[in-house]
Amino acid sequence: MPTARIDFAALPDDARGAVLARTGRLLRVEAVSSGFNSAVAARLMTEQGEVYLKGLPVDHPRVWTQQREAVVGP
């Protein structure tokens, strides 16, 4: 079953702040509708280029999948 999507703007301030600390100023955010495993999925256009953001709440039962991806492909 697909995970319901959370818009980037609806993320808690600390989560958005953590993203912005790594990406710098955002020029544009595009929600990504394809895929089934991430509650947050967006293309972020920054001054340095594009970044793909995906994630799950820390208490989600499949959060281990995101943790594995972080280890495999930082």
CHARMM internal coordinates of N, CA and C (Angstrom, degrees):
IC EDIT
DIST 1 N 1 CA 1.4572
DIST 1 CA 1 C 1.5303
ANGL 1 N 1 CA 1 C 109.21
DIST 1 C 2 N 1.3338
ANGL 1 CA 1 C 2 N 118.08
DIHE 1 N 1 CA 1 C 2 N 133.71
DIST 2 N 2 CA 1.4602
ANGL 1 C 2 N 2 CA 121.33
DIHE 1 CA 1 C 2 N 2 CA -179.82
DIST 2 CA 2 C 1.5262
ANGL 2 N 2 CA 2 C 112.18
DIHE 1 C 2 N 2 CA 2 C -63.60
DIST 2 C 3 N 1.3072
ANGL 2 CA 2 C 3 N 115.12
DIHE 2 N 2 CA 2 C 3 N 148.22
DIST 3 N 3 CA 1.4554
ANGL 2 C 3 N 3 CA 121.88
DIHE 2 CA 2 C 3 N 3 CA 175.49
DIST 3 CA 3 C 1.5278
ANGL 3 N 3 CA 3 C 108.32
DIHE 2 C 3 N 3 CA 3 C -85.71
DIST 3 C 4 N 1.3365
ANGL 3 CA 3 C 4 N 117.72
DIHE 3 N 3 CA 3 C 4 N 135.44
DIST 4 N 4 CA 1.4606
ANGL 3 C 4 N 4 CA 121.13
DIHE 3 CA 3 C 4 N 4 CA 178.87
DIST 4 CA 4 C 1.5314
ANGL 4 N 4 CA 4 C 109.46
DIHE 3 C 4 N 4 CA 4 C -63.66
DIST 4 C 5 N 1.3249
ANGL 4 CA 4 C 5 N 117.24
DIHE 4 N 4 CA 4 C 5 N 138.66
DIST 5 N 5 CA 1.4583
ANGL 4 C 5 N 5 CA 122.18
DIHE 4 CA 4 C 5 N 5 CA -177.19
DIST 5 CA 5 C 1.5220
ANGL 5 N 5 CA 5 C 111.78
DIHE 4 C 5 N 5 CA 5 C -84.68
DIST 5 C 6 N 1.3162
ANGL 5 CA 5 C 6 N 114.76
DIHE 5 N 5 CA 5 C 6 N 142.96
DIST 6 N 6 CA 1.4557
ANGL 5 C 6 N 6 CA 123.49
DIHE 5 CA 5 C 6 N 6 CA 175.05
DIST 6 CA 6 C 1.5281
ANGL 6 N 6 CA 6 C 106.67
DIHE 5 C 6 N 6 CA 6 C -111.24
DIST 6 C 7 N 1.3095
ANGL 6 CA 6 C 7 N 117.46
DIHE 6 N 6 CA 6 C 7 N 126.10
DIST 7 N 7 CA 1.4532
ANGL 6 C 7 N 7 CA 121.86
DIHE 6 CA 6 C 7 N 7 CA 178.54
DIST 7 CA 7 C 1.5285
ANGL 7 N 7 CA 7 C 109.83
DIHE 6 C 7 N 7 CA 7 C -67.70
DIST 7 C 8 N 1.3231
ANGL 7 CA 7 C 8 N 117.26
DIHE 7 N 7 CA 7 C 8 N 143.15
DIST 8 N 8 CA 1.4606
ANGL 7 C 8 N 8 CA 121.59
DIHE 7 CA 7 C 8 N 8 CA -179.50
DIST 8 CA 8 C 1.5285
ANGL 8 N 8 CA 8 C 111.04
DIHE 7 C 8 N 8 CA 8 C -53.09
DIST 8 C 9 N 1.3176
ANGL 8 CA 8 C 9 N 117.53
DIHE 8 N 8 CA 8 C 9 N -42.34
DIST 9 N 9 CA 1.4700
ANGL 8 C 9 N 9 CA 121.51
DIHE 8 CA 8 C 9 N 9 CA -178.97
DIST 9 CA 9 C 1.5315
ANGL 9 N 9 CA 9 C 112.21
DIHE 8 C 9 N 9 CA 9 C -65.08
DIST 9 C 10 N 1.3282
ANGL 9 CA 9 C 10 N 117.41
DIHE 9 N 9 CA 9 C 10 N -21.57
DIST 10 N 10 CA 1.4632
ANGL 9 C 10 N 10 CA 121.41
DIHE 9 CA 9 C 10 N 10 CA -178.87
DIST 10 CA 10 C 1.5239
ANGL 10 N 10 CA 10 C 112.91
DIHE 9 C 10 N 10 CA 10 C -89.44
DIST 10 C 11 N 1.3339
ANGL 10 CA 10 C 11 N 117.58
DIHE 10 N 10 CA 10 C 11 N -3.40
DIST 11 N 11 CA 1.4637
ANGL 10 C 11 N 11 CA 119.74
DIHE 10 CA 10 C 11 N 11 CA 177.76
DIST 11 CA 11 C 1.5210
ANGL 11 N 11 CA 11 C 110.22
DIHE 10 C 11 N 11 CA 11 C -65.61
DIST 11 C 12 N 1.3317
ANGL 11 CA 11 C 12 N 117.17
DIHE 11 N 11 CA 11 C 12 N 153.00
DIST 12 N 12 CA 1.4739
ANGL 11 C 12 N 12 CA 119.33
DIHE 11 CA 11 C 12 N 12 CA 175.15
DIST 12 CA 12 C 1.5316
ANGL 12 N 12 CA 12 C 110.28
DIHE 11 C 12 N 12 CA 12 C -59.04
DIST 12 C 13 N 1.3269
ANGL 12 CA 12 C 13 N 115.77
DIHE 12 N 12 CA 12 C 13 N 151.44
DIST 13 N 13 CA 1.4624
ANGL 12 C 13 N 13 CA 121.14
DIHE 12 CA 12 C 13 N 13 CA -178.25
DIST 13 CA 13 C 1.5214
ANGL 13 N 13 CA 13 C 112.71
DIHE 12 C 13 N 13 CA 13 C -53.26
DIST 13 C 14 N 1.3414
ANGL 13 CA 13 C 14 N 117.32
DIHE 13 N 13 CA 13 C 14 N -40.68
DIST 14 N 14 CA 1.4688
ANGL 13 C 14 N 14 CA 119.42
DIHE 13 CA 13 C 14 N 14 CA -177.77
DIST 14 CA 14 C 1.5316
ANGL 14 N 14 CA 14 C 111.38
DIHE 13 C 14 N 14 CA 14 C -67.93
DIST 14 C 15 N 1.3219
ANGL 14 CA 14 C 15 N 117.63
DIHE 14 N 14 CA 14 C 15 N -33.87
DIST 15 N 15 CA 1.4678
ANGL 14 C 15 N 15 CA 120.64
DIHE 14 CA 14 C 15 N 15 CA 178.13
DIST 15 CA 15 C 1.5273
ANGL 15 N 15 CA 15 C 110.38
DIHE 14 C 15 N 15 CA 15 C -70.03
DIST 15 C 16 N 1.3366
ANGL 15 CA 15 C 16 N 116.99
DIHE 15 N 15 CA 15 C 16 N -46.85
DIST 16 N 16 CA 1.4679
ANGL 15 C 16 N 16 CA 119.39
DIHE 15 CA 15 C 16 N 16 CA 177.39
DIST 16 CA 16 C 1.5251
ANGL 16 N 16 CA 16 C 110.56
DIHE 15 C 16 N 16 CA 16 C -62.27
DIST 16 C 17 N 1.3252
ANGL 16 CA 16 C 17 N 116.96
DIHE 16 N 16 CA 16 C 17 N -39.61
DIST 17 N 17 CA 1.4630
ANGL 16 C 17 N 17 CA 120.76
DIHE 16 CA 16 C 17 N 17 CA 178.88
DIST 17 CA 17 C 1.5155
ANGL 17 N 17 CA 17 C 112.14
DIHE 16 C 17 N 17 CA 17 C -62.54
DIST 17 C 18 N 1.3387
ANGL 17 CA 17 C 18 N 117.00
DIHE 17 N 17 CA 17 C 18 N -38.97
DIST 18 N 18 CA 1.4663
ANGL 17 C 18 N 18 CA 120.74
DIHE 17 CA 17 C 18 N 18 CA 178.19
DIST 18 CA 18 C 1.5235
ANGL 18 N 18 CA 18 C 110.81
DIHE 17 C 18 N 18 CA 18 C -64.50
DIST 18 C 19 N 1.3160
ANGL 18 CA 18 C 19 N 116.99
DIHE 18 N 18 CA 18 C 19 N -38.91
DIST 19 N 19 CA 1.4671
ANGL 18 C 19 N 19 CA 120.77
DIHE 18 CA 18 C 19 N 19 CA 177.74
DIST 19 CA 19 C 1.5278
ANGL 19 N 19 CA 19 C 109.36
DIHE 18 C 19 N 19 CA 19 C -65.74
DIST 19 C 20 N 1.3198
ANGL 19 CA 19 C 20 N 116.70
DIHE 19 N 19 CA 19 C 20 N -49.26
DIST 20 N 20 CA 1.4630
ANGL 19 C 20 N 20 CA 121.03
DIHE 19 CA 19 C 20 N 20 CA -177.49
DIST 20 CA 20 C 1.5249
ANGL 20 N 20 CA 20 C 112.16
DIHE 19 C 20 N 20 CA 20 C -63.31
DIST 20 C 21 N 1.3240
ANGL 20 CA 20 C 21 N 117.24
DIHE 20 N 20 CA 20 C 21 N -30.38
DIST 21 N 21 CA 1.4662
ANGL 20 C 21 N 21 CA 120.89
DIHE 20 CA 20 C 21 N 21 CA 177.42
DIST 21 CA 21 C 1.5277
ANGL 21 N 21 CA 21 C 110.47
DIHE 20 C 21 N 21 CA 21 C -64.01
DIST 21 C 22 N 1.3204
ANGL 21 CA 21 C 22 N 117.08
DIHE 21 N 21 CA 21 C 22 N -28.39
DIST 22 N 22 CA 1.4788
ANGL 21 C 22 N 22 CA 121.25
DIHE 21 CA 21 C 22 N 22 CA 179.75
DIST 22 CA 22 C 1.5197
ANGL 22 N 22 CA 22 C 112.91
DIHE 21 C 22 N 22 CA 22 C -93.01
DIST 22 C 23 N 1.3278
ANGL 22 CA 22 C 23 N 116.72
DIHE 22 N 22 CA 22 C 23 N -31.55
DIST 23 N 23 CA 1.4714
ANGL 22 C 23 N 23 CA 119.30
DIHE 22 CA 22 C 23 N 23 CA -173.77
DIST 23 CA 23 C 1.5150
ANGL 23 N 23 CA 23 C 113.58
DIHE 22 C 23 N 23 CA 23 C -97.70
DIST 23 C 24 N 1.3070
ANGL 23 CA 23 C 24 N 117.78
DIHE 23 N 23 CA 23 C 24 N -24.92
DIST 24 N 24 CA 1.4578
ANGL 23 C 24 N 24 CA 120.56
DIHE 23 CA 23 C 24 N 24 CA -169.77
DIST 24 CA 24 C 1.5249
ANGL 24 N 24 CA 24 C 109.38
DIHE 23 C 24 N 24 CA 24 C 81.56
DIST 24 C 25 N 1.3004
ANGL 24 CA 24 C 25 N 115.95
DIHE 24 N 24 CA 24 C 25 N -167.77
DIST 25 N 25 CA 1.4607
ANGL 24 C 25 N 25 CA 122.11
DIHE 24 CA 24 C 25 N 25 CA -175.39
DIST 25 CA 25 C 1.5301
ANGL 25 N 25 CA 25 C 110.81
DIHE 24 C 25 N 25 CA 25 C -62.27
DIST 25 C 26 N 1.3268
ANGL 25 CA 25 C 26 N 114.85
DIHE 25 N 25 CA 25 C 26 N 137.36
DIST 26 N 26 CA 1.4636
ANGL 25 C 26 N 26 CA 120.68
DIHE 25 CA 25 C 26 N 26 CA 177.86
DIST 26 CA 26 C 1.5208
ANGL 26 N 26 CA 26 C 109.87
DIHE 25 C 26 N 26 CA 26 C -91.33
DIST 26 C 27 N 1.3131
ANGL 26 CA 26 C 27 N 115.21
DIHE 26 N 26 CA 26 C 27 N 135.73
DIST 27 N 27 CA 1.4568
ANGL 26 C 27 N 27 CA 120.91
DIHE 26 CA 26 C 27 N 27 CA 175.15
DIST 27 CA 27 C 1.5224
ANGL 27 N 27 CA 27 C 111.26
DIHE 26 C 27 N 27 CA 27 C -92.39
DIST 27 C 28 N 1.3447
ANGL 27 CA 27 C 28 N 115.03
DIHE 27 N 27 CA 27 C 28 N -33.59
DIST 28 N 28 CA 1.4677
ANGL 27 C 28 N 28 CA 120.40
DIHE 27 CA 27 C 28 N 28 CA -178.73
DIST 28 CA 28 C 1.5164
ANGL 28 N 28 CA 28 C 108.98
DIHE 27 C 28 N 28 CA 28 C -161.76
DIST 28 C 29 N 1.3120
ANGL 28 CA 28 C 29 N 116.20
DIHE 28 N 28 CA 28 C 29 N 149.01
DIST 29 N 29 CA 1.4637
ANGL 28 C 29 N 29 CA 122.83
DIHE 28 CA 28 C 29 N 29 CA 175.80
DIST 29 CA 29 C 1.5235
ANGL 29 N 29 CA 29 C 107.45
DIHE 28 C 29 N 29 CA 29 C -126.31
DIST 29 C 30 N 1.3307
ANGL 29 CA 29 C 30 N 116.01
DIHE 29 N 29 CA 29 C 30 N 129.44
DIST 30 N 30 CA 1.4662
ANGL 29 C 30 N 30 CA 121.36
DIHE 29 CA 29 C 30 N 30 CA 176.70
DIST 30 CA 30 C 1.5187
ANGL 30 N 30 CA 30 C 108.34
DIHE 29 C 30 N 30 CA 30 C -120.56
DIST 30 C 31 N 1.3181
ANGL 30 CA 30 C 31 N 117.02
DIHE 30 N 30 CA 30 C 31 N 121.28
DIST 31 N 31 CA 1.4610
ANGL 30 C 31 N 31 CA 121.20
DIHE 30 CA 30 C 31 N 31 CA 175.55
DIST 31 CA 31 C 1.5277
ANGL 31 N 31 CA 31 C 108.91
DIHE 30 C 31 N 31 CA 31 C -66.02
DIST 31 C 32 N 1.3199
ANGL 31 CA 31 C 32 N 116.27
DIHE 31 N 31 CA 31 C 32 N 144.18
DIST 32 N 32 CA 1.4606
ANGL 31 C 32 N 32 CA 122.45
DIHE 31 CA 31 C 32 N 32 CA 176.91
DIST 32 CA 32 C 1.5256
ANGL 32 N 32 CA 32 C 107.05
DIHE 31 C 32 N 32 CA 32 C -107.74
DIST 32 C 33 N 1.3206
ANGL 32 CA 32 C 33 N 116.51
DIHE 32 N 32 CA 32 C 33 N 124.52
DIST 33 N 33 CA 1.4629
ANGL 32 C 33 N 33 CA 119.57
DIHE 32 CA 32 C 33 N 33 CA -176.62
DIST 33 CA 33 C 1.5233
ANGL 33 N 33 CA 33 C 113.02
DIHE 32 C 33 N 33 CA 33 C -96.77
DIST 33 C 34 N 1.3234
ANGL 33 CA 33 C 34 N 118.10
DIHE 33 N 33 CA 33 C 34 N -17.62
DIST 34 N 34 CA 1.4644
ANGL 33 C 34 N 34 CA 119.38
DIHE 33 CA 33 C 34 N 34 CA -178.35
DIST 34 CA 34 C 1.5301
ANGL 34 N 34 CA 34 C 110.25
DIHE 33 C 34 N 34 CA 34 C -82.10
DIST 34 C 35 N 1.3178
ANGL 34 CA 34 C 35 N 115.13
DIHE 34 N 34 CA 34 C 35 N 161.33
DIST 35 N 35 CA 1.4581
ANGL 34 C 35 N 35 CA 120.72
DIHE 34 CA 34 C 35 N 35 CA -178.53
DIST 35 CA 35 C 1.5223
ANGL 35 N 35 CA 35 C 111.07
DIHE 34 C 35 N 35 CA 35 C 92.57
DIST 35 C 36 N 1.3241
ANGL 35 CA 35 C 36 N 115.42
DIHE 35 N 35 CA 35 C 36 N 163.54
DIST 36 N 36 CA 1.4665
ANGL 35 C 36 N 36 CA 119.62
DIHE 35 CA 35 C 36 N 36 CA -174.25
DIST 36 CA 36 C 1.5140
ANGL 36 N 36 CA 36 C 114.27
DIHE 35 C 36 N 36 CA 36 C -129.52
DIST 36 C 37 N 1.3288
ANGL 36 CA 36 C 37 N 119.09
DIHE 36 N 36 CA 36 C 37 N -8.68
DIST 37 N 37 CA 1.4588
ANGL 36 C 37 N 37 CA 119.93
DIHE 36 CA 36 C 37 N 37 CA -166.32
DIST 37 CA 37 C 1.5161
ANGL 37 N 37 CA 37 C 116.25
DIHE 36 C 37 N 37 CA 37 C -106.38
DIST 37 C 38 N 1.3148
ANGL 37 CA 37 C 38 N 118.47
DIHE 37 N 37 CA 37 C 38 N 1.76
DIST 38 N 38 CA 1.4561
ANGL 37 C 38 N 38 CA 120.10
DIHE 37 CA 37 C 38 N 38 CA -177.04
DIST 38 CA 38 C 1.5240
ANGL 38 N 38 CA 38 C 111.29
DIHE 37 C 38 N 38 CA 38 C -124.14
DIST 38 C 39 N 1.3214
ANGL 38 CA 38 C 39 N 115.87
DIHE 38 N 38 CA 38 C 39 N 134.18
DIST 39 N 39 CA 1.4627
ANGL 38 C 39 N 39 CA 120.03
DIHE 38 CA 38 C 39 N 39 CA 176.09
DIST 39 CA 39 C 1.5234
ANGL 39 N 39 CA 39 C 110.21
DIHE 38 C 39 N 39 CA 39 C -75.49
DIST 39 C 40 N 1.3303
ANGL 39 CA 39 C 40 N 116.53
DIHE 39 N 39 CA 39 C 40 N -29.57
DIST 40 N 40 CA 1.4559
ANGL 39 C 40 N 40 CA 122.47
DIHE 39 CA 39 C 40 N 40 CA 176.20
DIST 40 CA 40 C 1.5179
ANGL 40 N 40 CA 40 C 107.42
DIHE 39 C 40 N 40 CA 40 C -118.89
DIST 40 C 41 N 1.3164
ANGL 40 CA 40 C 41 N 116.65
DIHE 40 N 40 CA 40 C 41 N 126.60
DIST 41 N 41 CA 1.4605
ANGL 40 C 41 N 41 CA 121.25
DIHE 40 CA 40 C 41 N 41 CA 176.30
DIST 41 CA 41 C 1.5230
ANGL 41 N 41 CA 41 C 107.19
DIHE 40 C 41 N 41 CA 41 C -149.51
DIST 41 C 42 N 1.3368
ANGL 41 CA 41 C 42 N 115.14
DIHE 41 N 41 CA 41 C 42 N 117.61
DIST 42 N 42 CA 1.4574
ANGL 41 C 42 N 42 CA 119.29
DIHE 41 CA 41 C 42 N 42 CA -176.97
DIST 42 CA 42 C 1.5195
ANGL 42 N 42 CA 42 C 110.74
DIHE 41 C 42 N 42 CA 42 C -154.33
DIST 42 C 43 N 1.3242
ANGL 42 CA 42 C 43 N 115.09
DIHE 42 N 42 CA 42 C 43 N 150.90
DIST 43 N 43 CA 1.4643
ANGL 42 C 43 N 43 CA 122.15
DIHE 42 CA 42 C 43 N 43 CA 169.70
DIST 43 CA 43 C 1.5156
ANGL 43 N 43 CA 43 C 106.34
DIHE 42 C 43 N 43 CA 43 C -96.19
DIST 43 C 44 N 1.3099
ANGL 43 CA 43 C 44 N 116.04
DIHE 43 N 43 CA 43 C 44 N 124.06
DIST 44 N 44 CA 1.4576
ANGL 43 C 44 N 44 CA 121.40
DIHE 43 CA 43 C 44 N 44 CA 179.96
DIST 44 CA 44 C 1.5191
ANGL 44 N 44 CA 44 C 108.17
DIHE 43 C 44 N 44 CA 44 C -108.49
DIST 44 C 45 N 1.3150
ANGL 44 CA 44 C 45 N 116.99
DIHE 44 N 44 CA 44 C 45 N 122.19
DIST 45 N 45 CA 1.4427
ANGL 44 C 45 N 45 CA 120.98
DIHE 44 CA 44 C 45 N 45 CA 176.06
DIST 45 CA 45 C 1.5259
ANGL 45 N 45 CA 45 C 107.30
DIHE 44 C 45 N 45 CA 45 C -96.17
DIST 45 C 46 N 1.3387
ANGL 45 CA 45 C 46 N 115.19
DIHE 45 N 45 CA 45 C 46 N 121.57
DIST 46 N 46 CA 1.4543
ANGL 45 C 46 N 46 CA 121.63
DIHE 45 CA 45 C 46 N 46 CA -177.74
DIST 46 CA 46 C 1.5302
ANGL 46 N 46 CA 46 C 109.07
DIHE 45 C 46 N 46 CA 46 C -117.54
DIST 46 C 47 N 1.3019
ANGL 46 CA 46 C 47 N 116.01
DIHE 46 N 46 CA 46 C 47 N 175.75
DIST 47 N 47 CA 1.4629
ANGL 46 C 47 N 47 CA 119.92
DIHE 46 CA 46 C 47 N 47 CA 177.00
DIST 47 CA 47 C 1.5268
ANGL 47 N 47 CA 47 C 111.46
DIHE 46 C 47 N 47 CA 47 C -65.58
DIST 47 C 48 N 1.3425
ANGL 47 CA 47 C 48 N 117.70
DIHE 47 N 47 CA 47 C 48 N -22.94
DIST 48 N 48 CA 1.4597
ANGL 47 C 48 N 48 CA 122.12
DIHE 47 CA 47 C 48 N 48 CA 179.93
DIST 48 CA 48 C 1.5263
ANGL 48 N 48 CA 48 C 113.26
DIHE 47 C 48 N 48 CA 48 C -95.61
DIST 48 C 49 N 1.3118
ANGL 48 CA 48 C 49 N 118.82
DIHE 48 N 48 CA 48 C 49 N -6.79
DIST 49 N 49 CA 1.4570
ANGL 48 C 49 N 49 CA 122.01
DIHE 48 CA 48 C 49 N 49 CA -179.05
DIST 49 CA 49 C 1.5196
ANGL 49 N 49 CA 49 C 111.66
DIHE 48 C 49 N 49 CA 49 C 134.82
DIST 49 C 50 N 1.3247
ANGL 49 CA 49 C 50 N 115.84
DIHE 49 N 49 CA 49 C 50 N -164.63
DIST 50 N 50 CA 1.4650
ANGL 49 C 50 N 50 CA 122.10
DIHE 49 CA 49 C 50 N 50 CA -177.66
DIST 50 CA 50 C 1.5191
ANGL 50 N 50 CA 50 C 111.73
DIHE 49 C 50 N 50 CA 50 C -91.66
DIST 50 C 51 N 1.3275
ANGL 50 CA 50 C 51 N 114.25
DIHE 50 N 50 CA 50 C 51 N 146.60
DIST 51 N 51 CA 1.4606
ANGL 50 C 51 N 51 CA 122.78
DIHE 50 CA 50 C 51 N 51 CA 175.35
DIST 51 CA 51 C 1.5179
ANGL 51 N 51 CA 51 C 106.73
DIHE 50 C 51 N 51 CA 51 C -132.45
DIST 51 C 52 N 1.3175
ANGL 51 CA 51 C 52 N 116.45
DIHE 51 N 51 CA 51 C 52 N 137.72
DIST 52 N 52 CA 1.4630
ANGL 51 C 52 N 52 CA 120.52
DIHE 51 CA 51 C 52 N 52 CA 174.61
DIST 52 CA 52 C 1.5146
ANGL 52 N 52 CA 52 C 107.43
DIHE 51 C 52 N 52 CA 52 C -100.63
DIST 52 C 53 N 1.3174
ANGL 52 CA 52 C 53 N 116.35
DIHE 52 N 52 CA 52 C 53 N 125.10
DIST 53 N 53 CA 1.4679
ANGL 52 C 53 N 53 CA 122.70
DIHE 52 CA 52 C 53 N 53 CA -178.67
DIST 53 CA 53 C 1.5179
ANGL 53 N 53 CA 53 C 109.24
DIHE 52 C 53 N 53 CA 53 C -111.94
DIST 53 C 54 N 1.3094
ANGL 53 CA 53 C 54 N 116.39
DIHE 53 N 53 CA 53 C 54 N 131.22
DIST 54 N 54 CA 1.4606
ANGL 53 C 54 N 54 CA 120.36
DIHE 53 CA 53 C 54 N 54 CA 172.72
DIST 54 CA 54 C 1.5130
ANGL 54 N 54 CA 54 C 108.14
DIHE 53 C 54 N 54 CA 54 C -146.64
DIST 54 C 55 N 1.3181
ANGL 54 CA 54 C 55 N 116.10
DIHE 54 N 54 CA 54 C 55 N 154.08
DIST 55 N 55 CA 1.4513
ANGL 54 C 55 N 55 CA 119.37
DIHE 54 CA 54 C 55 N 55 CA 179.73
DIST 55 CA 55 C 1.5150
ANGL 55 N 55 CA 55 C 112.88
DIHE 54 C 55 N 55 CA 55 C -179.94
DIST 55 C 56 N 1.3172
ANGL 55 CA 55 C 56 N 113.71
DIHE 55 N 55 CA 55 C 56 N 173.49
DIST 56 N 56 CA 1.4559
ANGL 55 C 56 N 56 CA 123.26
DIHE 55 CA 55 C 56 N 56 CA 178.69
DIST 56 CA 56 C 1.5227
ANGL 56 N 56 CA 56 C 108.95
DIHE 55 C 56 N 56 CA 56 C -133.58
DIST 56 C 57 N 1.3305
ANGL 56 CA 56 C 57 N 118.31
DIHE 56 N 56 CA 56 C 57 N 155.37
DIST 57 N 57 CA 1.4630
ANGL 56 C 57 N 57 CA 119.87
DIHE 56 CA 56 C 57 N 57 CA 172.08
DIST 57 CA 57 C 1.5330
ANGL 57 N 57 CA 57 C 109.94
DIHE 56 C 57 N 57 CA 57 C -59.31
DIST 57 C 58 N 1.3187
ANGL 57 CA 57 C 58 N 117.42
DIHE 57 N 57 CA 57 C 58 N 147.08
DIST 58 N 58 CA 1.4674
ANGL 57 C 58 N 58 CA 121.23
DIHE 57 CA 57 C 58 N 58 CA -175.38
DIST 58 CA 58 C 1.5279
ANGL 58 N 58 CA 58 C 113.06
DIHE 57 C 58 N 58 CA 58 C -61.93
DIST 58 C 59 N 1.3284
ANGL 58 CA 58 C 59 N 117.88
DIHE 58 N 58 CA 58 C 59 N -20.73
DIST 59 N 59 CA 1.4657
ANGL 58 C 59 N 59 CA 120.07
DIHE 58 CA 58 C 59 N 59 CA -179.95
DIST 59 CA 59 C 1.5317
ANGL 59 N 59 CA 59 C 112.71
DIHE 58 C 59 N 59 CA 59 C -98.38
DIST 59 C 60 N 1.3212
ANGL 59 CA 59 C 60 N 117.66
DIHE 59 N 59 CA 59 C 60 N 9.46
DIST 60 N 60 CA 1.4626
ANGL 59 C 60 N 60 CA 121.55
DIHE 59 CA 59 C 60 N 60 CA 179.78
DIST 60 CA 60 C 1.5349
ANGL 60 N 60 CA 60 C 109.19
DIHE 59 C 60 N 60 CA 60 C -72.15
DIST 60 C 61 N 1.3371
ANGL 60 CA 60 C 61 N 118.87
DIHE 60 N 60 CA 60 C 61 N 140.72
DIST 61 N 61 CA 1.4766
ANGL 60 C 61 N 61 CA 120.91
DIHE 60 CA 60 C 61 N 61 CA -178.78
DIST 61 CA 61 C 1.5278
ANGL 61 N 61 CA 61 C 114.62
DIHE 60 C 61 N 61 CA 61 C -61.07
DIST 61 C 62 N 1.3366
ANGL 61 CA 61 C 62 N 117.93
DIHE 61 N 61 CA 61 C 62 N -24.05
DIST 62 N 62 CA 1.4680
ANGL 61 C 62 N 62 CA 119.46
DIHE 61 CA 61 C 62 N 62 CA -179.48
DIST 62 CA 62 C 1.5274
ANGL 62 N 62 CA 62 C 112.87
DIHE 61 C 62 N 62 CA 62 C -103.87
DIST 62 C 63 N 1.3258
ANGL 62 CA 62 C 63 N 117.69
DIHE 62 N 62 CA 62 C 63 N 19.18
DIST 63 N 63 CA 1.4612
ANGL 62 C 63 N 63 CA 120.06
DIHE 62 CA 62 C 63 N 63 CA -178.78
DIST 63 CA 63 C 1.5293
ANGL 63 N 63 CA 63 C 111.31
DIHE 62 C 63 N 63 CA 63 C -59.90
DIST 63 C 64 N 1.3168
ANGL 63 CA 63 C 64 N 116.95
DIHE 63 N 63 CA 63 C 64 N -25.65
DIST 64 N 64 CA 1.4689
ANGL 63 C 64 N 64 CA 119.87
DIHE 63 CA 63 C 64 N 64 CA 178.87
DIST 64 CA 64 C 1.5203
ANGL 64 N 64 CA 64 C 111.61
DIHE 63 C 64 N 64 CA 64 C -59.32
DIST 64 C 65 N 1.3438
ANGL 64 CA 64 C 65 N 117.75
DIHE 64 N 64 CA 64 C 65 N -29.25
DIST 65 N 65 CA 1.4666
ANGL 64 C 65 N 65 CA 119.65
DIHE 64 CA 64 C 65 N 65 CA 179.80
DIST 65 CA 65 C 1.5266
ANGL 65 N 65 CA 65 C 111.07
DIHE 64 C 65 N 65 CA 65 C -66.58
DIST 65 C 66 N 1.3156
ANGL 65 CA 65 C 66 N 117.10
DIHE 65 N 65 CA 65 C 66 N -38.14
DIST 66 N 66 CA 1.4541
ANGL 65 C 66 N 66 CA 121.26
DIHE 65 CA 65 C 66 N 66 CA 178.31
DIST 66 CA 66 C 1.5307
ANGL 66 N 66 CA 66 C 110.77
DIHE 65 C 66 N 66 CA 66 C -71.09
DIST 66 C 67 N 1.3339
ANGL 66 CA 66 C 67 N 116.02
DIHE 66 N 66 CA 66 C 67 N -37.54
DIST 67 N 67 CA 1.4645
ANGL 66 C 67 N 67 CA 119.83
DIHE 66 CA 66 C 67 N 67 CA 177.57
DIST 67 CA 67 C 1.5249
ANGL 67 N 67 CA 67 C 110.08
DIHE 66 C 67 N 67 CA 67 C -63.80
DIST 67 C 68 N 1.3156
ANGL 67 CA 67 C 68 N 117.53
DIHE 67 N 67 CA 67 C 68 N -39.65
DIST 68 N 68 CA 1.4666
ANGL 67 C 68 N 68 CA 121.09
DIHE 67 CA 67 C 68 N 68 CA 178.14
DIST 68 CA 68 C 1.5318
ANGL 68 N 68 CA 68 C 110.00
DIHE 67 C 68 N 68 CA 68 C -64.26
DIST 68 C 69 N 1.3202
ANGL 68 CA 68 C 69 N 117.72
DIHE 68 N 68 CA 68 C 69 N -44.23
DIST 69 N 69 CA 1.4586
ANGL 68 C 69 N 69 CA 120.37
DIHE 68 CA 68 C 69 N 69 CA 178.63
DIST 69 CA 69 C 1.5259
ANGL 69 N 69 CA 69 C 111.43
DIHE 68 C 69 N 69 CA 69 C -60.37
DIST 69 C 70 N 1.3256
ANGL 69 CA 69 C 70 N 117.23
DIHE 69 N 69 CA 69 C 70 N -38.22
DIST 70 N 70 CA 1.4618
ANGL 69 C 70 N 70 CA 120.82
DIHE 69 CA 69 C 70 N 70 CA 179.19
DIST 70 CA 70 C 1.5193
ANGL 70 N 70 CA 70 C 111.24
DIHE 69 C 70 N 70 CA 70 C -63.33
DIST 70 C 71 N 1.3230
ANGL 70 CA 70 C 71 N 117.23
DIHE 70 N 70 CA 70 C 71 N -36.36
DIST 71 N 71 CA 1.4632
ANGL 70 C 71 N 71 CA 121.29
DIHE 70 CA 70 C 71 N 71 CA 178.95
DIST 71 CA 71 C 1.5244
ANGL 71 N 71 CA 71 C 111.43
DIHE 70 C 71 N 71 CA 71 C -73.20
DIST 71 C 72 N 1.3302
ANGL 71 CA 71 C 72 N 115.70
DIHE 71 N 71 CA 71 C 72 N -42.98
DIST 72 N 72 CA 1.4641
ANGL 71 C 72 N 72 CA 120.78
DIHE 71 CA 71 C 72 N 72 CA -175.64
DIST 72 CA 72 C 1.5313
ANGL 72 N 72 CA 72 C 111.90
DIHE 71 C 72 N 72 CA 72 C -73.10
DIST 72 C 73 N 1.3127
ANGL 72 CA 72 C 73 N 117.38
DIHE 72 N 72 CA 72 C 73 N -39.86
DIST 73 N 73 CA 1.4527
ANGL 72 C 73 N 73 CA 119.37
DIHE 72 CA 72 C 73 N 73 CA -174.66
DIST 73 CA 73 C 1.5141
ANGL 73 N 73 CA 73 C 113.19
DIHE 72 C 73 N 73 CA 73 C -134.78
DIST 73 C 74 N 1.3232
ANGL 73 CA 73 C 74 N 117.48
DIHE 73 N 73 CA 73 C 74 N 70.27
DIST 74 N 74 CA 1.4648
ANGL 73 C 74 N 74 CA 119.05
DIHE 73 CA 73 C 74 N 74 CA -177.30
DIST 74 CA 74 C 1.5194
ANGL 74 N 74 CA 74 C 111.74
DIHE 73 C 74 N 74 CA 74 C -61.91
END
COOR INIT
IC SEED 1 N 1 CA 1 C
IC BUILD
